[in-house]
Every structure is written in C-alpha cells, then in structure tokens.
C-alpha cells in the first residue's frame, strides 16, 4: 500500500509537470527568420528584442520583432575566419575586428568610440 501511494504521487507529479511544460511551449514563438541581413555569420542579443548581427555587408543592430535594421554599425565585409566581435558586459559597447583593426562602437548610436591597429588578432573580450 505504501508503494502504491508513492507511485501514485510520483505519477501525478510527472503528468502535471509535463502538462505545464507543454502549455508553455505552445505559447512561445520558437523560430523567426531574420531576412534583413545577408549571409549572417554571428549574432548576440542586446535585449530581448534587439540583437547585433554580423553578416556579409557589415554589422547592424536589428529589432527582431519587426525584422528591421535599427542601426548600421559599419559596412565592412566580414568573413568568419578573420573577423570577430563581442559585446561589453553591460551591452553598451561592441568591439569589432576587421583586417587587423579593432573598433569599439556605442550600441545605442553606432558611433565609433575607439580604434586601433594590431598586427595579429586571434580573439578579444571586454573586461568587467
């Protein structure tokens, strides 16, 4: 009797949790195609509805709900081997590398804040 009650409680909890997860999945839009950027190579979220996307024709900040380019950061043709980008921890700056240059831009305006030339760039990060 003790095992039957334990099994029943376990069974009931399993059914309720699966049912709850199923309802959450039905309400969410899981996939959305972003067509405003040609040949996207890398992306990171800034906010829930904003993302930085690096593609064939440069780097842009995209509003995901409307599939519109909000800010064009630059028009450098990025490639996946020699180009990198990263966001600062507070998401207010973006660092981009292209052909041995590192450029830091403001994510709210797209303005270039800083730039430098380095002989060899393999990767980079922002410090906190």
C-alpha positions in Angstrom: 0.0 0.0 0.0 2.8 2.4 0.9 4.5 1.7 -2.5 1.2 2.3 -4.4 0.7 5.7 -2.8 4.3 6.7 -3.5 3.9 5.5 -7.1 0.6 7.4 -7.5 2.1 10.7 -6.2 5.2 10.3 -8.5 2.9 9.6 -11.4 0.7 12.6 -10.6 3.6 15.0 -10.3 5.1 13.8 -13.6 1.8 14.3 -15.5 1.3 17.8 -14.1 4.8 18.9 -14.8 4.7 17.6 -18.4 1.3 19.3 -19.0 2.7 22.6 -17.7 5.7 22.4 -20.0 3.5 21.6 -23.0 1.4 24.7 -22.4 4.5 26.9 -22.2 5.9 25.6 -25.4 2.6 26.3 -27.3 2.6 29.9 -26.3 6.2 30.7 -27.4 7.3 31.6 -30.9 10.4 29.5 -31.1 11.8 30.3 -34.5 11.7 33.5 -36.6 13.6 34.1 -39.8 15.7 37.3 -40.0 15.9 38.4 -43.6 17.3 41.9 -43.3 20.9 40.7 -43.0 22.5 38.9 -46.0 24.6 35.8 -45.0 24.6 36.3 -41.2 27.8 34.9 -39.6 27.4 35.7 -35.9 24.9 37.3 -33.6 24.4 38.2 -29.9 21.4 39.6 -28.0 21.5 43.1 -26.6 18.0 43.0 -25.2 15.0 40.6 -25.7 14.0 42.3 -28.9 17.4 43.7 -30.1 20.4 41.8 -31.5 23.7 42.6 -33.1 24.2 40.6 -36.2 27.4 40.5 -38.3 27.0 39.5 -41.9 28.2 39.8 -45.5 27.5 43.5 -45.7 28.7 44.6 -42.2 27.4 44.8 -38.7 23.9 46.0 -37.7 21.6 46.2 -34.7 18.3 44.5 -35.6 14.9 44.8 -34.0 13.8 41.2 -34.0 10.0 41.7 -33.7 9.9 43.8 -36.9 12.9 42.4 -38.8 14.3 45.9 -39.3 17.8 47.3 -39.1 17.8 49.9 -36.3 21.4 51.0 -36.5 24.1 50.2 -39.1 27.3 50.0 -37.2 29.6 49.7 -40.3 29.7 48.2 -43.8 32.9 46.2 -43.7 32.5 42.9 -45.4 33.1 40.4 -42.6 34.3 36.8 -43.0 34.1 34.1 -40.5 37.9 33.4 -40.4 39.4 36.9 -39.8 36.6 38.8 -38.2 35.4 38.8 -34.6 33.0 40.8 -32.4 32.0 40.9 -28.8 29.6 42.9 -26.6 30.6 44.5 -23.3 29.0 43.0 -20.2 26.7 46.0 -19.9 25.8 45.7 -23.6 26.5 49.4 -24.3 29.6 48.8 -26.4 30.5 46.4 -29.2 34.1 45.6 -30.3 34.6 44.6 -33.9 37.8 43.4 -35.7 38.4 43.5 -39.4 41.7 43.2 -41.2 43.8 43.8 -38.0 41.8 46.7 -36.8 39.8 46.7 -33.6 36.9 49.2 -33.5 34.7 49.9 -30.5 31.2 51.3 -31.2 28.4 52.6 -29.0 25.4 50.2 -29.4 22.8 53.0 -28.8 24.1 55.3 -31.5 26.5 53.2 -33.6 29.2 55.9 -33.3 32.9 54.7 -33.3 34.4 55.3 -29.8 37.9 54.0 -30.3 40.0 52.3 -33.0 43.5 50.7 -33.2 45.6 48.6 -35.5 47.2 45.3 -34.2 49.4 43.0 -36.3 47.7 39.8 -35.3 44.2 39.4 -33.8 43.0 35.9 -32.7 40.2 36.9 -30.3 39.3 39.5 -27.7 37.0 40.2 -24.8 35.8 43.1 -22.7 36.9 43.1 -19.1 34.2 43.8 -16.4 
